[in-house]
Amino acid sequence: MHEATDVAAPRPPEGDWLGTPHLRLERRGAFAHLVVDRPRARNALTPAMYFGIRYAVRLVDAEPALAGLLITGVDDVFIPGGDLGKDAGDDWLSLGGVPGAMDVLPFDVLRQSVKPVLSSVNGICQGGGLMIALCSDVSVVSDRATFRVPELLRGISDTYYAQVLTRLIGPVRTRDLMFTGRKLTADEAFAWGLVTRVVPHGRLLEESLDVLSEVCRTAPLARRDIKRVLDQYVGLHDRVAMFDSLQRPESREGFAAFLEKRPPSWVPAELRESGRG
């Protein structure tokens, strides 16, 4: 798979065009495949890409010919989170200089989707990518996939993660993941209840389609009733605290340290390691 280059100028989503050359919507029978295809930036999501995923969910919901949506990435990366470099060339959507502005994010739309959404996790999955997998109806992951929540390493008060993870895996494991930023293997993520199934890497697409087909054989209205109850269980996060954290010097330092590949200034001198976290 190669990065799309056939679009001359950035423009908003329209039809199957998702508003960025770094996302592709492919119709394959009853399913739409959304492919995150930005290998030069390791599939990091720009604001336009976040919005494109949100748009794709609603497009599939409204399309009678489509029964479900499969989301995957290229090469050895699913989605590593948001792009801190902002040089993707898909800047039709202005965010007023606010990194990660929450009005473009697809998480709530995924939780409320009419049609089933499956994340087919082919590799590195962290930050916004892991949240996309968690908010999907099911997640089938490669045995090579890894998972991480690095937001606190960047100075972001990710209250969405705090809310969702506590419901899914409890407060002890949530503190472990968020306070350390450590990496989980696919088997660990499955044992913790973060993903639906782990399959051999070479069978990922086949197994993902099998699972999505199984989901689509259940009754749509009854499935939505169950989904509504599950969504209520996950509950609402503190959007104000998360937004406020993006305005602080701490998050600006976190972003700068990431781009400069150095430890943030808040790390004690004796604990600093070369490179970024």
C-alpha positions in Angstrom: 0.0 0.0 0.0 1.2 3.5 -0.8 0.3 7.0 0.3 -2.3 8.6 -1.9 -1.0 11.5 -4.0 -3.8 12.0 -6.6 -5.5 15.0 -4.9 -4.2 18.4 -6.0 -5.4 20.6 -3.2 -6.8 20.1 0.4 -10.5 20.1 0.6 -13.3 19.0 3.0 -14.8 15.5 2.9 -17.3 14.8 0.1 -18.7 11.4 -0.9 -16.0 8.8 -0.4 -13.3 11.4 -0.3 -12.4 11.8 3.4 -10.8 15.2 3.3 -7.2 14.1 3.2 -5.0 12.0 0.9 -3.8 10.1 4.0 -7.1 8.3 4.5 -8.6 5.9 1.9 -12.2 4.6 1.9 -12.5 1.4 0.0 -15.8 -0.3 -0.7 -15.5 -4.1 -0.6 -18.8 -5.8 -0.8 -20.9 -5.1 2.3 -18.1 -3.4 4.1 -16.1 -0.2 3.9 -12.4 -0.4 4.6 -10.9 2.8 6.0 -7.1 2.7 5.5 -4.8 5.0 7.4 -2.1 5.5 4.8 0.5 8.0 5.9 3.7 5.9 6.1 6.2 8.9 6.0 4.8 10.1 9.3 4.2 6.6 10.7 0.4 7.1 10.3 0.2 9.9 12.8 -3.2 11.6 12.5 -3.6 15.3 11.5 -6.8 17.1 12.6 -8.1 16.6 9.0 -7.4 12.8 9.4 -9.2 12.7 12.8 -12.2 14.4 11.2 -12.0 12.1 8.2 -12.4 9.1 10.4 -15.4 10.8 12.1 -16.9 11.5 8.7 -16.4 8.0 7.5 -18.3 6.5 10.4 -21.3 8.8 9.6 -21.0 8.0 5.9 -21.2 4.3 6.5 -24.1 4.8 9.0 -26.1 6.6 6.2 -25.2 4.2 3.4 -27.8 1.4 2.9 -25.4 -0.7 0.8 -22.8 -0.8 3.6 -23.2 -3.0 6.7 -20.1 -2.1 8.6 -16.7 -0.3 8.7 -13.2 -1.8 9.1 -10.4 0.5 10.2 -6.8 -0.5 9.7 -3.3 1.0 9.0 -0.4 0.3 6.6 3.0 -1.3 7.2 3.7 -2.0 10.9 1.6 0.8 12.3 -2.1 1.1 13.0 -2.3 4.6 14.5 0.3 6.1 16.8 -1.8 9.1 17.9 -1.9 12.7 16.7 0.7 14.5 14.6 2.7 17.0 16.5 4.6 18.2 13.4 1.6 19.5 11.4 3.2 19.3 8.0 0.8 16.9 6.2 -0.5 19.3 3.6 -4.2 18.5 4.4 -4.8 21.8 6.3 -8.3 22.6 4.9 -9.6 22.4 8.4 -8.4 25.3 10.7 -8.1 24.6 14.4 -7.1 28.0 15.5 -3.7 26.8 16.8 -5.2 24.5 19.4 -3.5 21.1 19.2 -5.9 18.2 19.3 -9.0 20.3 19.3 -11.7 18.0 20.5 -14.5 19.0 18.1 -12.8 17.0 15.3 -12.2 13.8 17.3 -14.1 10.7 16.3 -14.3 8.9 19.7 -17.9 9.8 20.7 -19.1 9.2 17.1 -17.5 5.7 17.2 -19.3 5.0 20.5 -22.6 6.0 19.0 -22.3 4.6 15.5 -25.3 2.9 14.0 -23.3 0.4 11.9 -20.7 -1.8 13.6 -17.1 -0.6 13.5 -14.1 -3.0 13.8 -10.5 -1.9 14.4 -8.1 -4.2 12.6 -5.0 -3.4 14.5 -1.9 -4.3 12.4 0.9 -2.8 14.5 1.7 0.1 16.8 -1.4 1.4 18.5 -1.2 4.3 21.0 -2.6 7.6 21.9 -5.6 8.5 19.7 -5.1 5.2 17.9 -5.7 3.1 21.0 -8.8 5.3 21.8 -10.2 4.6 18.4 -9.7 0.8 19.0 -11.3 1.1 22.4 -14.3 3.0 21.1 -14.9 0.6 18.2 -17.4 -2.1 18.7 -14.7 -4.8 18.4 -11.0 -4.9 17.9 -9.1 -7.7 16.2 -5.4 -7.3 16.6 -2.2 -8.8 15.2 0.0 -10.7 17.5 2.7 -8.2 16.6 0.6 -5.2 17.8 1.7 -3.0 20.8 -0.3 -0.6 22.9 0.6 2.5 24.9 -0.9 5.6 26.5 1.8 8.3 26.3 -0.4 11.4 26.9 1.0 12.2 30.3 4.5 12.1 28.8 3.4 15.1 26.7 1.7 17.0 29.5 -1.9 16.2 28.4 -4.5 15.6 31.0 -6.3 12.9 29.0 -9.5 12.6 31.0 -11.0 10.5 28.2 -8.5 7.8 28.8 -8.9 8.1 32.6 -12.7 7.6 32.2 -12.7 4.8 29.6 -9.8 2.8 31.0 -11.1 2.9 34.5 -14.4 1.4 33.3 -12.6 -1.3 31.2 -9.6 -2.4 33.3 -10.1 -0.7 36.7 -8.2 2.1 38.4 -5.0 0.1 39.3 -4.2 -0.9 35.8 -5.3 2.6 34.5 -2.7 4.2 36.8 -0.1 1.7 35.6 -0.7 2.5 31.9 -1.1 6.3 32.3 1.4 7.1 34.9 4.3 5.0 33.4 3.5 5.3 29.7 4.6 1.7 29.4 4.0 -0.5 26.4 1.7 -3.6 26.3 2.0 -6.5 24.0 -1.0 -7.9 22.2 -1.3 -10.8 24.6 -1.1 -8.4 27.6 -3.8 -6.1 26.1 -6.0 -9.2 25.5 -5.5 -10.5 29.1 -6.4 -7.0 30.4 -9.6 -6.8 28.4 -8.5 -4.0 26.1 -8.9 -5.8 22.8 -11.4 -8.4 21.5 -9.1 -11.0 19.8 -5.5 -11.6 19.0 -4.7 -13.4 15.8 -1.6 -14.3 13.8 -0.4 -11.3 11.8 -0.7 -13.0 8.4 -4.4 -13.8 9.1 -5.4 -10.4 10.5 -7.6 -9.2 7.6 -9.3 -12.5 7.1 -10.0 -12.9 10.8 -11.2 -9.3 11.1 -13.7 -9.7 8.2 -14.9 -13.0 9.8 -15.6 -11.2 13.1 -17.2 -8.2 11.4 -19.4 -10.6 9.5 -20.5 -12.3 12.7 -21.4 -8.9 14.2 -23.4 -7.9 11.2 -25.6 -11.1 11.4 -27.1 -9.9 14.7 -30.3 -7.8 14.7 -29.4 -4.1 14.1 -32.0 -2.5 16.4 -31.4 -4.9 19.3 -27.6 -4.4 18.8 -28.1 -0.6 19.1 -30.0 -1.1 22.4 -27.1 -3.1 23.8 -24.6 -0.5 22.5 -26.6 2.3 24.2 -26.3 0.5 27.5 -22.6 0.0 27.1 -22.1 3.6 26.1 -23.9 4.7 29.2 -21.7 2.5 31.3 -18.5 4.1 29.9 -19.9 7.5 30.8 -18.7 11.0 30.1 -15.2 12.4 30.6 -14.2 15.8 31.8 -13.8 17.8 28.6 -13.0 21.0 30.4 -9.9 19.7 32.2 -8.6 18.0 29.1 -9.1 21.2 27.0 -7.5 23.4 29.7 -4.4 21.1 29.8 -3.7 21.8 26.2 -3.4 25.6 27.0 -0.8 25.2 29.7 3.0 25.7 29.5 3.3 22.0 30.6 1.7 20.7 27.4 3.6 23.2 25.2 6.9 21.9 26.8 5.7 18.3 26.3 5.1 18.9 22.6 8.4 20.8 22.1 10.3 18.0 23.9 8.7 15.4 21.6 9.6 17.3 18.5 13.2 18.0 19.7 13.6 14.3 20.8 14.6 15.2 24.3 13.1 14.7 27.8 10.7 17.4 29.0 12.0 19.9 31.5 9.9 18.4 34.4 11.9 15.2 34.4 14.4 15.3 37.2 17.9 15.6 35.9 19.1 12.2 37.3 16.1 10.5 35.6 16.6 11.9 32.1 17.4 9.6 29.3 18.4 10.4 25.8 15.6 10.7 23.2 11.9 11.3 23.9 9.6 9.1 25.9 
